[in-house]
Each structure stands twice: as C-alpha cells, then as structure tokens.
C-alpha cells in the first residue's frame, strides 16, 4: 500500500455531526482535533450552523476534548469561533506537520493514540493524523468555496481517493459508515 496508507482515512463521514460521540469514546478516542474551514464552517465564515453547534455540545457532554486545529491565517476568527463554542484552538497549525498535532494534543491533554484528526482534506488533516499516530476522520467539504490553491489540491485528492477505492481501501461500511454511494462517496 506504500504511500497510500498515509492518505487513507480511518473513517469517512458526510458531515461532522454524523460522528457518534459515544461510539468514538468506545473506540478509545478521548480527543478530537477539528479542522475549521469546510469542516465545522464554510471557508472564511464566522457562522456555525445549529447541527454542528448541537453536535459540539453532545461531544463535550460525552467527555470528548475538542480543539480547533486550523491552518487558517486568520487567528482572530479561529479564536472567536472557538471561544463561542467554548473549546480549545490552535491557529496557524501548519498541518500536516506532526508538531501542530502534538501542540493541539497538549492543549487537550491527550496522547496521539487517544485522538483523531477530523477534517476535509487528505493532504493536511488525514496526513497529519497518520504522521502523528492519531486516527484520522475525513469529512466531505461543506462548500465548494475555498482557497484557490485548495481547489488544485482537490483534483489530486480525487486521484488519491480513486486509487484507494480501486484497491478497496477507501473506508466503507466496515469502518462504521455507509459504503459507496453513501457518506464519503466522491468529493465532487
């Protein structure tokens, strides 16, 4: 499997609110490092929808420790959203850097094997989780609006996803999510 093992998420969901906090806890996950743009909110938005807000509440009630771990160059925005949700945050994360994951883990007092990195990009979020020893959960992007460079990366991500599917390695029903055609089918 080679390089693809670092790009294969452990789980795939359509939206972050589909993650069941109780199941995550049963799987030994105590902490979630959450991407912001196109995972919790649309790119550059300051608005968190009610479904995501409610899920954050359920996750916190279940005992999960949450941290927004964002590559955003807008630290004030990241801080405002994190404070509104009453969770930790790390702006300028430089994912897929392992160092950024370890810094975020320190904020929530968790070890990599107890955590999952959740986000919409294979080359930042999934790879950061894999390189640091945490689990990775890929979420379908909330919106097609994003940084211009990210649009180019999405094309390459599509090639990776097709290669993983062709080899039967893209997470499906066996990982606790719907198989092809359901959650996580195609990015576009």
C-alpha positions in Angstrom: 0.0 0.0 0.0 3.0 2.3 0.5 2.3 6.0 0.5 -1.4 5.4 0.2 -1.5 4.2 3.8 -0.7 7.7 5.0 -3.5 9.2 2.9 -6.2 6.7 3.8 -8.6 8.0 6.5 -9.6 5.6 9.2 -13.2 6.8 8.9 -15.3 8.8 6.4 -18.4 10.8 7.2 -20.5 13.1 5.2 -20.7 15.8 8.0 -19.0 16.2 11.3 -22.3 15.9 13.2 -22.7 12.3 11.9 -19.9 11.2 14.3 -21.4 9.5 17.3 -19.5 10.7 20.4 -20.4 7.6 22.4 -19.0 5.3 19.6 -15.9 7.4 19.5 -15.4 7.1 23.2 -16.0 3.3 23.0 -13.2 3.2 20.3 -10.8 4.8 22.8 -11.0 8.3 21.4 -10.8 10.9 24.1 -10.0 14.0 21.9 -10.8 15.4 18.5 -8.7 17.9 16.7 -11.1 19.6 14.4 -10.4 21.4 11.2 -12.3 24.7 10.8 -12.8 25.7 7.2 -15.1 23.4 5.3 -15.3 21.0 8.2 -17.0 23.0 11.1 -17.9 26.0 9.0 -17.8 27.1 5.4 -14.5 28.7 4.2 -13.9 32.0 5.9 -17.3 32.0 7.5 -17.8 33.1 11.1 -21.1 31.2 11.4 -21.5 27.7 12.9 -24.8 26.0 11.9 -27.1 24.6 14.5 -26.4 21.0 13.6 -22.7 21.5 14.2 -23.3 23.5 17.4 -25.6 20.8 18.8 -23.0 18.1 17.9 -20.2 20.1 19.7 -22.5 20.2 22.7 -23.1 16.4 22.6 -19.4 15.7 22.1 -18.4 17.8 25.1 -21.2 16.2 27.2 -19.8 12.8 26.4 -16.4 13.8 27.7 -14.6 14.3 24.4 -12.0 17.0 24.5 -12.2 19.3 21.5 -9.7 21.6 19.8 -10.0 23.5 16.6 -6.7 22.8 14.8 -6.7 25.1 11.8 -4.2 26.2 9.2 -6.2 29.4 8.8 -4.1 32.6 8.6 -7.0 34.4 10.4 -6.2 33.8 14.1 -8.8 36.2 15.4 -11.6 34.4 13.5 -10.4 31.0 14.8 -10.3 32.3 18.4 -13.8 33.9 18.1 -15.3 30.7 16.9 -13.5 28.5 19.4 -14.5 30.8 22.3 -18.1 30.9 21.1 -18.1 27.1 21.2 -16.0 27.0 24.4 -13.3 24.8 23.1 -9.5 25.0 22.7 -8.0 26.2 19.5 -4.7 26.3 17.6 -4.5 28.8 14.6 -1.6 28.7 12.1 -1.4 24.9 12.7 0.7 24.1 9.6 -0.9 20.7 9.1 0.2 18.1 8.1 3.0 18.9 10.5 3.2 16.4 13.4 4.3 19.3 15.5 1.0 21.1 15.1 -0.9 17.9 16.1 1.3 17.5 19.2 0.7 21.1 20.2 -3.0 20.7 19.8 -2.9 17.4 21.8 -1.1 19.3 24.6 -4.0 21.8 24.8 -6.5 18.9 25.3 -4.1 16.8 27.4 -4.3 13.7 25.2 -1.9 11.3 23.6 -2.0 10.6 19.8 -3.4 7.1 20.3 -6.4 8.6 22.1 -7.2 11.2 19.4 -8.5 11.7 15.9 -7.8 14.5 13.5 -11.1 15.4 11.7 -11.1 17.4 8.5 -12.0 17.8 4.9 -8.5 17.5 3.3 -6.5 14.4 2.7 -3.1 16.1 2.4 -3.5 18.2 5.5 -5.9 16.6 8.0 -5.7 12.9 7.2 -2.0 13.0 6.7 -1.5 15.0 9.9 -3.3 12.3 11.8 -1.4 9.5 10.2 2.0 11.1 10.7 1.4 11.8 14.4 0.0 8.4 15.3 -3.6 9.7 15.8 -6.6 8.4 13.9 -8.0 10.4 11.0 -11.6 11.1 10.0 -12.3 12.6 6.6 -15.4 14.8 6.3 -16.8 15.8 2.9 -16.2 19.6 2.4 -19.2 21.7 3.4 -18.8 24.0 0.4 -17.0 24.3 -2.9 -15.9 27.8 -2.0 -12.3 27.7 -0.8 -8.8 29.0 -1.2 -7.7 28.8 -4.9 -4.7 26.5 -4.1 -7.0 24.1 -2.3 -9.0 23.7 -5.5 -5.9 22.4 -7.3 -5.2 20.1 -4.4 -8.7 18.7 -4.5 -8.0 17.5 -8.0 -5.0 15.5 -6.7 -7.1 14.3 -3.7 -9.7 12.9 -6.2 -6.9 10.8 -7.8 -5.9 9.5 -4.4 -9.5 8.7 -3.5 -10.0 6.8 -6.8 -6.7 4.9 -6.2 -7.8 3.9 -2.7 -11.3 2.8 -3.9 -9.8 0.9 -6.8 -7.7 -1.1 -4.3 -10.7 -1.5 -1.9 -9.0 0.7 0.7 -11.4 3.6 1.0 -13.3 3.2 4.3 -16.8 2.0 3.8 -19.4 0.1 5.8 -16.7 -1.9 7.6 -15.5 1.3 9.2 -18.9 2.2 10.5 -20.1 4.5 7.7 -22.1 3.9 4.6 -20.4 2.1 1.6 -20.0 3.6 -1.9 -22.8 6.0 -2.8 -23.3 7.0 0.8 -21.2 9.1 3.1 -17.9 9.9 1.6 -18.7 8.6 -1.9 -17.0 11.3 -4.1 -15.7 14.8 -3.3 -17.5 16.3 -6.3 
